[in-house]
Amino acid sequence: MSCEAPIGIFDSGVGGLTVAKEIMQQLPKEKLIYFGDTARVPYGSKSKETVTAYSRQIIKFLLSKQVKAIVVACNTASALALDTVSKEVEVPMIGVVKPGAKVAVQTTKNGKIGVIGTEATIRSGLYPTLLKAMNPKLEVYEQPCPLFVPLVEEMWLNDPVTKEIAKRYICGLQKQDIDTLVLGCTHYPLLRPILREIVGDQVALVNPAYETAKYLKEVLSLKKLECTENKYQSDHIFYVSDGAEKFRAFASSILACEMIETKDVNIKIFD
Ligand code: DGL
């Protein structure tokens, strides 16, 4: 596999852009091929079988673009499908849940961690399992937030309605005296200003993106796959399964790079 090959990255929609942004910052020489499954978002209300089947199709598509590594920039797919699908391919594949859990353990001081995520991620129980494996004394409190993903996809990032919904989701966790809150869905960092207002400064908000990009860098270096050329900067390509124009507008507002290309792709043919 060539070092100049791109890195594949995927999510159910725009959420993975929060991870892509971090990768662009920490690995500026790498070229990204992003896939957002906008036709089938949200993943968080779907079964393990469905999310695994969708992930397989996307991985097949990314491999057709000759990617040298794949980042599952979706907590739901990381929790439900990563274990299975990573065994089926030869390129290194990394998810966001383990890096997120690692940061949370390093961040908490009182040992009380809150985790918010999609229904499927919370149902999987993966965050508490990983957190307690690192420190059995931790207290972990979870809250699914199913309305957040549609609100983010609609760009209602600073809307009073979103704030009201967020308050209702978070109040139970606040009562548990948590000092750390894991944003266990890649869409949620886009709600950070609202969440910060609600929890105040005494609760640390953990976004797994930074640690994921750091881990990706380590993996690429270990496998001698780091790109050393400068020519691929901002040569990224963004594919979606529906609504390329809407996605382009959103992505341009989130990413610091000019969007070179946003294309629609029929993902179902990659079965
Ligand atoms: N952004 C994804 C996650 O991290 C998926 C959200 C969804 O599609 O429900 O879980």
Boltz pocket constraint, residues with backbone or C-beta under 6 A from the ligand:
constraints:
  - pocket:
      binder: B
      contacts: [[A, 11], [A, 12], [A, 13], [A, 15], [A, 16], [A, 41], [A, 42], [A, 43], [A, 44], [A, 45], [A, 73], [A, 74], [A, 75], [A, 76], [A, 77], [A, 118], [A, 121], [A, 149], [A, 184], [A, 185], [A, 186], [A, 187]]
      max_distance: 6.0
